[in-house]
Amino acid sequence: MATRIELGIDTFGDVTRDADGAPLSHAQVLRNVVEEGVLADQVGLDFIGVGEHHREDFAVSAPEVVLAAIAGRTERIHLGSAVTVLSSDDPVRVFQRFATLDGVSNGRAEVILGRGSFIESFPLFGLDLGQYEELFEEKLNLFAELRKQEPVTWEGSLRPSLTGQSVYPHLENGPLKTWIGVGGSPESVVRAAHYGLPLMLAIIGGGPMRFQPLAELYRKALDQFGQDTTLPIGVHSPGFVAATDEEAKEILWPHYEAMTNRIGRERGWPPASRARFEHEAGEDGALVVGSPETVAQKIAYTARGLGIERFDLKISNGTLGHDHLMRAIELYGTEVAPRVHELLS
Protein backbone atom coordinates (compact mmCIF):
# COMPACT_ATOMS: atom_id res chain seq x y z
CA MET A 1 0.00 0.00 0.00
CA ALA A 2 1.22 3.49 -0.82
CA THR A 3 2.38 5.69 2.08
CA ARG A 4 -0.27 8.28 1.27
CA ILE A 5 -3.61 6.88 0.25
CA GLU A 6 -5.61 8.90 -2.28
CA LEU A 7 -9.06 9.91 -1.06
CA GLY A 8 -11.88 10.78 -3.40
CA ILE A 9 -15.63 11.04 -3.77
CA ASP A 10 -18.04 9.45 -6.21
CA THR A 11 -21.49 10.66 -7.17
CA PHE A 12 -24.15 9.26 -9.45
CA GLY A 13 -25.95 12.58 -9.67
CA ASP A 14 -29.00 11.17 -7.89
CA VAL A 15 -32.06 13.38 -8.28
CA THR A 16 -32.48 15.16 -4.95
CA ARG A 17 -35.34 17.28 -3.57
CA ASP A 18 -35.89 20.90 -2.66
CA ALA A 19 -36.96 22.25 0.74
CA ASP A 20 -40.61 21.46 -0.07
CA GLY A 21 -39.86 17.87 -1.03
CA ALA A 22 -40.25 18.35 -4.80
CA PRO A 23 -37.69 16.68 -7.07
CA LEU A 24 -35.08 19.04 -8.48
CA SER A 25 -34.75 19.28 -12.23
CA HIS A 26 -32.02 17.23 -13.87
CA ALA A 27 -30.40 20.51 -14.89
CA GLN A 28 -30.22 21.75 -11.30
CA VAL A 29 -28.80 18.44 -10.10
CA LEU A 30 -26.08 18.69 -12.76
CA ARG A 31 -25.18 22.19 -11.57
CA ASN A 32 -25.08 20.91 -8.00
CA VAL A 33 -22.71 18.09 -8.97
CA VAL A 34 -20.34 20.67 -10.46
CA GLU A 35 -20.43 22.65 -7.21
CA GLU A 36 -19.69 19.48 -5.26
CA GLY A 37 -16.66 18.82 -7.46
CA VAL A 38 -15.40 22.37 -6.98
CA LEU A 39 -15.69 22.04 -3.20
CA ALA A 40 -13.92 18.67 -3.26
CA ASP A 41 -10.99 20.38 -4.97
CA GLN A 42 -11.00 23.26 -2.50
CA VAL A 43 -10.83 20.96 0.55
CA GLY A 44 -7.95 18.96 -0.91
CA LEU A 45 -9.55 15.70 -2.02
CA ASP A 46 -7.72 13.77 -4.71
CA PHE A 47 -10.49 12.56 -7.02
CA ILE A 48 -14.09 12.97 -8.06
CA GLY A 49 -15.84 10.21 -9.98
CA VAL A 50 -19.16 10.79 -11.75
CA GLY A 51 -21.36 7.84 -12.62
CA GLU A 52 -23.23 7.13 -15.85
CA HIS A 53 -26.91 6.20 -15.84
CA HIS A 54 -29.78 6.41 -18.28
CA ARG A 55 -32.84 6.58 -16.06
CA GLU A 56 -35.09 9.15 -14.42
CA ASP A 57 -33.68 9.01 -10.89
CA PHE A 58 -30.14 9.94 -11.99
CA ALA A 59 -29.23 13.15 -13.80
CA VAL A 60 -25.89 12.19 -15.35
CA SER A 61 -25.85 10.32 -18.66
CA ALA A 62 -22.70 12.04 -20.01
CA PRO A 63 -20.11 12.10 -17.18
CA GLU A 64 -17.33 13.53 -19.34
CA VAL A 65 -19.32 16.71 -19.98
CA VAL A 66 -19.94 17.22 -16.26
CA LEU A 67 -16.29 16.48 -15.51
CA ALA A 68 -15.17 19.03 -18.09
CA ALA A 69 -17.31 21.65 -16.35
CA ILE A 70 -15.63 20.74 -13.06
CA ALA A 71 -12.20 20.82 -14.72
CA GLY A 72 -12.75 24.40 -15.81
CA ARG A 73 -13.25 25.51 -12.21
CA THR A 74 -10.61 23.42 -10.42
CA GLU A 75 -6.83 23.15 -10.30
CA ARG A 76 -5.66 19.84 -8.92
CA ILE A 77 -8.39 17.26 -8.32
CA HIS A 78 -8.38 14.26 -10.67
CA LEU A 79 -11.53 13.64 -12.68
CA GLY A 80 -13.02 10.35 -13.75
CA SER A 81 -16.07 8.19 -14.26
CA ALA A 82 -17.72 5.91 -11.74
CA VAL A 83 -18.19 3.94 -13.98
CA THR A 84 -18.24 4.26 -17.77
CA VAL A 85 -20.47 1.47 -19.12
CA LEU A 86 -18.11 0.37 -21.86
CA SER A 87 -20.34 -2.52 -22.94
CA SER A 88 -22.96 -0.13 -24.36
CA ASP A 89 -20.60 2.53 -25.71
CA ASP A 90 -18.02 2.71 -28.46
CA PRO A 91 -14.44 2.33 -27.21
CA VAL A 92 -13.06 4.81 -29.73
CA ARG A 93 -15.51 7.51 -28.68
CA VAL A 94 -14.94 6.80 -24.98
CA PHE A 95 -11.20 7.12 -25.48
CA GLN A 96 -11.59 10.34 -27.46
CA ARG A 97 -13.85 11.92 -24.84
CA PHE A 98 -11.52 11.12 -21.97
CA ALA A 99 -8.44 12.11 -23.96
CA THR A 100 -10.16 15.44 -24.57
CA LEU A 101 -10.95 15.76 -20.86
CA ASP A 102 -7.31 14.99 -20.10
CA GLY A 103 -6.20 17.78 -22.40
CA VAL A 104 -8.52 20.47 -21.08
CA SER A 105 -7.76 19.50 -17.46
CA ASN A 106 -3.98 19.47 -17.93
CA GLY A 107 -3.58 15.73 -17.42
CA ARG A 108 -6.11 15.06 -14.64
CA ALA A 109 -8.44 12.62 -16.40
CA GLU A 110 -9.03 9.00 -15.42
CA VAL A 111 -11.61 6.47 -16.54
CA ILE A 112 -13.13 3.56 -14.64
CA LEU A 113 -14.52 1.01 -17.07
CA GLY A 114 -17.18 -1.45 -16.10
CA ARG A 115 -20.24 -3.37 -17.20
CA GLY A 116 -22.55 -1.33 -14.97
CA SER A 117 -25.17 -2.58 -12.53
CA PHE A 118 -28.09 -1.09 -14.51
CA ILE A 119 -29.12 -2.25 -17.97
CA GLU A 120 -31.09 0.72 -19.38
CA SER A 121 -28.29 1.67 -21.75
CA PHE A 122 -28.55 -1.63 -23.67
CA PRO A 123 -32.02 -1.18 -25.17
CA LEU A 124 -31.42 2.57 -25.45
CA PHE A 125 -28.51 1.98 -27.82
CA GLY A 126 -29.96 -1.08 -29.52
CA LEU A 127 -27.70 -3.69 -27.93
CA ASP A 128 -28.49 -7.29 -27.09
CA LEU A 129 -28.37 -8.08 -23.37
CA GLY A 130 -27.67 -11.66 -24.35
CA GLN A 131 -24.21 -10.47 -25.40
CA TYR A 132 -23.55 -8.75 -22.04
CA GLU A 133 -20.24 -10.53 -21.39
CA GLU A 134 -19.03 -10.63 -24.99
CA LEU A 135 -19.63 -6.92 -25.50
CA PHE A 136 -17.52 -5.94 -22.52
CA GLU A 137 -14.68 -8.34 -23.27
CA GLU A 138 -14.38 -7.31 -26.91
CA LYS A 139 -14.66 -3.59 -26.25
CA LEU A 140 -12.14 -3.73 -23.41
CA ASN A 141 -9.74 -5.51 -25.75
CA LEU A 142 -10.05 -2.64 -28.23
CA PHE A 143 -9.74 0.00 -25.51
CA ALA A 144 -6.49 -1.57 -24.34
CA GLU A 145 -5.12 -1.16 -27.87
CA LEU A 146 -6.30 2.45 -28.05
CA ARG A 147 -4.38 3.31 -24.86
CA LYS A 148 -1.11 2.59 -26.66
CA GLN A 149 -1.74 5.66 -28.88
CA GLU A 150 -0.28 3.93 -31.91
CA PRO A 151 -2.06 3.33 -35.21
CA VAL A 152 -4.54 0.61 -34.27
CA THR A 153 -5.08 -2.60 -36.17
CA TRP A 154 -7.79 -4.62 -34.47
CA GLU A 155 -10.47 -7.10 -35.39
CA GLY A 156 -13.56 -8.11 -33.48
CA SER A 157 -16.93 -9.70 -34.13
CA LEU A 158 -19.31 -7.15 -32.57
CA ARG A 159 -17.75 -3.92 -33.80
CA PRO A 160 -16.19 -2.93 -37.16
CA SER A 161 -12.44 -3.61 -37.35
CA LEU A 162 -9.68 -1.00 -37.51
CA THR A 163 -6.69 -1.14 -39.83
CA GLY A 164 -3.74 1.10 -39.06
CA GLN A 165 -5.98 3.92 -37.86
CA SER A 166 -4.87 6.67 -35.50
CA VAL A 167 -7.21 8.04 -32.85
CA TYR A 168 -7.10 11.64 -31.69
CA PRO A 169 -6.45 13.64 -29.60
CA HIS A 170 -3.19 12.23 -28.29
CA LEU A 171 -2.43 12.52 -24.59
CA GLU A 172 0.50 14.63 -23.43
CA ASN A 173 1.61 12.57 -20.44
CA GLY A 174 1.50 8.90 -21.32
CA PRO A 175 -1.41 6.43 -21.37
CA LEU A 176 -4.81 7.38 -20.00
CA LYS A 177 -5.13 6.10 -16.43
CA THR A 178 -7.72 3.35 -16.78
CA TRP A 179 -9.25 1.33 -13.95
CA ILE A 180 -11.49 -1.73 -14.17
CA GLY A 181 -14.49 -1.56 -11.86
CA VAL A 182 -15.39 -4.91 -10.27
CA GLY A 183 -18.34 -5.78 -8.09
CA GLY A 184 -17.11 -9.15 -6.86
CA SER A 185 -16.47 -11.41 -9.85
CA PRO A 186 -13.13 -13.30 -9.79
CA GLU A 187 -13.24 -13.45 -13.59
CA SER A 188 -13.37 -9.65 -13.74
CA VAL A 189 -10.42 -9.40 -11.35
CA VAL A 190 -8.36 -11.71 -13.53
CA ARG A 191 -9.40 -9.73 -16.62
CA ALA A 192 -8.08 -6.50 -15.04
CA ALA A 193 -4.78 -8.20 -14.26
CA HIS A 194 -4.55 -9.66 -17.77
CA TYR A 195 -4.70 -6.18 -19.29
CA GLY A 196 -2.40 -4.70 -16.64
CA LEU A 197 -5.00 -2.20 -15.42
CA PRO A 198 -5.64 -0.96 -11.87
CA LEU A 199 -8.52 -2.57 -9.99
CA MET A 200 -11.44 -0.66 -8.43
CA LEU A 201 -13.50 -2.78 -6.04
CA ALA A 202 -17.11 -1.65 -5.61
CA ILE A 203 -18.01 -2.60 -2.05
CA ILE A 204 -21.72 -1.88 -1.83
CA GLY A 205 -22.80 -4.64 0.53
CA GLY A 206 -21.12 -6.75 3.18
CA GLY A 207 -17.85 -6.25 5.00
CA PRO A 208 -14.77 -5.00 3.19
CA MET A 209 -12.66 -7.91 4.40
CA ARG A 210 -14.67 -10.33 2.27
CA PHE A 211 -12.84 -8.72 -0.67
CA GLN A 212 -9.43 -9.83 0.62
CA PRO A 213 -9.41 -12.96 -1.59
CA LEU A 214 -10.08 -10.79 -4.65
CA ALA A 215 -7.24 -8.42 -3.78
CA GLU A 216 -4.93 -11.40 -3.33
CA LEU A 217 -6.14 -12.97 -6.59
CA TYR A 218 -5.46 -9.72 -8.44
CA ARG A 219 -1.88 -9.49 -7.20
CA LYS A 220 -1.19 -13.16 -7.98
CA ALA A 221 -2.69 -12.80 -11.44
CA LEU A 222 -0.59 -9.70 -12.15
CA ASP A 223 2.51 -11.72 -11.35
CA GLN A 224 1.41 -14.68 -13.46
CA PHE A 225 0.65 -12.44 -16.45
CA GLY A 226 4.02 -10.70 -16.10
CA GLN A 227 2.37 -7.35 -15.33
CA ASP A 228 3.49 -4.64 -12.92
CA THR A 229 2.68 -6.06 -9.49
CA THR A 230 2.62 -2.58 -7.92
CA LEU A 231 -0.52 -1.53 -9.82
CA PRO A 232 -3.00 0.07 -7.42
CA ILE A 233 -6.20 -1.29 -5.97
CA GLY A 234 -8.97 1.13 -5.06
CA VAL A 235 -12.28 0.85 -3.23
CA HIS A 236 -15.59 2.55 -3.97
CA SER A 237 -18.05 2.40 -1.08
CA PRO A 238 -21.19 4.35 -0.12
CA GLY A 239 -21.34 6.53 2.94
CA PHE A 240 -21.92 9.89 4.56
CA VAL A 241 -20.19 12.18 7.06
CA ALA A 242 -21.78 14.43 9.68
CA ALA A 243 -20.71 15.89 13.02
CA THR A 244 -21.66 12.78 15.03
CA ASP A 245 -22.45 9.14 14.33
CA GLU A 246 -26.06 9.61 15.40
CA GLU A 247 -26.57 12.68 13.21
CA ALA A 248 -25.00 11.01 10.18
CA LYS A 249 -27.21 7.94 10.45
CA GLU A 250 -30.40 9.86 11.18
CA ILE A 251 -29.86 12.12 8.16
CA LEU A 252 -28.91 9.27 5.83
CA TRP A 253 -31.39 6.57 6.84
CA PRO A 254 -34.67 7.81 5.22
CA HIS A 255 -32.91 8.49 1.91
CA TYR A 256 -31.04 5.18 2.04
CA GLU A 257 -34.28 3.34 2.84
CA ALA A 258 -36.19 4.96 -0.03
CA MET A 259 -33.36 4.39 -2.53
CA THR A 260 -32.83 0.76 -1.49
CA ASN A 261 -36.54 -0.01 -1.68
CA ARG A 262 -36.95 1.71 -5.05
CA ILE A 263 -34.16 -0.31 -6.65
CA GLY A 264 -35.10 -3.38 -4.64
CA ARG A 265 -38.57 -3.45 -6.16
CA GLU A 266 -36.93 -3.73 -9.58
CA ARG A 267 -34.53 -6.48 -8.51
CA GLY A 268 -36.55 -8.52 -6.05
CA TRP A 269 -34.71 -7.45 -2.89
CA PRO A 270 -36.44 -7.60 0.50
CA PRO A 271 -37.45 -4.22 2.00
CA ALA A 272 -34.74 -2.26 3.75
CA SER A 273 -34.68 -2.48 7.53
CA ARG A 274 -33.10 -0.22 10.12
CA ALA A 275 -31.37 -3.25 11.65
CA ARG A 276 -29.71 -4.08 8.34
CA PHE A 277 -28.75 -0.44 7.88
CA GLU A 278 -27.10 -0.40 11.31
CA HIS A 279 -25.21 -3.59 10.45
CA GLU A 280 -23.96 -2.15 7.16
CA ALA A 281 -22.85 0.96 9.06
CA GLY A 282 -20.74 -1.17 11.40
CA GLU A 283 -17.26 -2.60 10.94
CA ASP A 284 -18.53 -5.59 8.96
CA GLY A 285 -20.70 -3.59 6.57
CA ALA A 286 -20.21 -1.56 3.41
CA LEU A 287 -21.62 1.78 4.60
CA VAL A 288 -18.92 4.25 5.64
CA VAL A 289 -21.15 6.52 7.68
CA GLY A 290 -20.64 8.51 10.86
CA SER A 291 -18.58 11.22 12.44
CA PRO A 292 -15.23 12.20 10.89
CA GLU A 293 -13.43 9.94 13.36
CA THR A 294 -15.68 6.95 12.69
CA VAL A 295 -15.40 7.37 8.92
CA ALA A 296 -11.62 7.80 9.12
CA GLN A 297 -11.25 4.67 11.23
CA LYS A 298 -13.32 2.58 8.81
CA ILE A 299 -11.39 3.85 5.78
CA ALA A 300 -8.09 3.08 7.51
CA TYR A 301 -9.37 -0.38 8.49
CA THR A 302 -10.32 -1.06 4.87
CA ALA A 303 -7.03 0.29 3.58
CA ARG A 304 -4.95 -1.88 5.89
CA GLY A 305 -7.00 -5.01 5.27
CA LEU A 306 -7.01 -4.78 1.49
CA GLY A 307 -3.77 -2.92 0.86
CA ILE A 308 -5.48 -0.25 -1.22
CA GLU A 309 -4.02 2.93 -2.67
CA ARG A 310 -7.32 4.79 -3.15
CA PHE A 311 -10.64 5.07 -1.38
CA ASP A 312 -13.63 6.76 -3.03
CA LEU A 313 -16.59 7.59 -0.80
CA LYS A 314 -19.86 7.49 -2.76
CA ILE A 315 -21.56 10.49 -1.22
CA SER A 316 -24.75 10.55 -3.31
CA ASN A 317 -27.48 8.49 -1.69
CA GLY A 318 -30.84 8.82 -3.36
CA THR A 319 -32.66 12.02 -2.43
CA LEU A 320 -30.10 13.07 0.21
CA GLY A 321 -29.93 16.83 -0.32
CA HIS A 322 -27.19 18.95 -1.88
CA ASP A 323 -26.68 20.93 1.35
CA HIS A 324 -25.96 17.72 3.27
CA LEU A 325 -23.60 16.54 0.53
CA MET A 326 -21.67 19.80 0.60
CA ARG A 327 -21.25 19.60 4.37
CA ALA A 328 -20.15 15.96 4.10
CA ILE A 329 -17.54 16.85 1.45
CA GLU A 330 -16.22 19.64 3.65
CA LEU A 331 -15.86 17.33 6.65
CA TYR A 332 -14.34 14.59 4.49
CA GLY A 333 -11.64 16.89 3.14
CA THR A 334 -10.86 18.92 6.24
CA GLU A 335 -11.25 16.34 9.02
CA VAL A 336 -11.51 12.79 7.67
CA ALA A 337 -8.63 12.95 5.18
CA PRO A 338 -6.00 14.28 7.61
CA ARG A 339 -7.06 11.70 10.20
CA VAL A 340 -6.85 8.83 7.67
CA HIS A 341 -3.33 9.88 6.68
CA GLU A 342 -2.41 10.04 10.37
CA LEU A 343 -3.81 6.58 11.07
CA LEU A 344 -1.95 5.07 8.13
CA SER A 345 1.37 6.83 8.70
Secondary structure, 3 states (H helix, E strand, C coil): CCCCCEEEEEECCECCECCCCCECCHHHHHHHHHHHHHHHHHCCCCEEEECCCCCCCECCCCHHHHHHHHHCCCCCCEEEECCEEHHHCCHHHHHHHHHHHHHHCCCCEEEEEECCCCCCHHHHCCCCHHHHHHHHHHHHHHHHHHCCCCCEEECCCCCCCEEEECCCCCCCCCCCEEEEEECCCHHHHHHHHHHCCCEEEECCCCCHHHHHHHHHHHHHHHHHCCCCCCCCEEEEEEEEECCCHHHHHHHHHHHHHHHHHHHHHHHCCCCCCHHHHHHHCCCCCCCEEECHHHHHHHHHHHHHHHCCCEEEEECCCCCCCHHHHHHHHHHHHHHHHHHHHHHHC
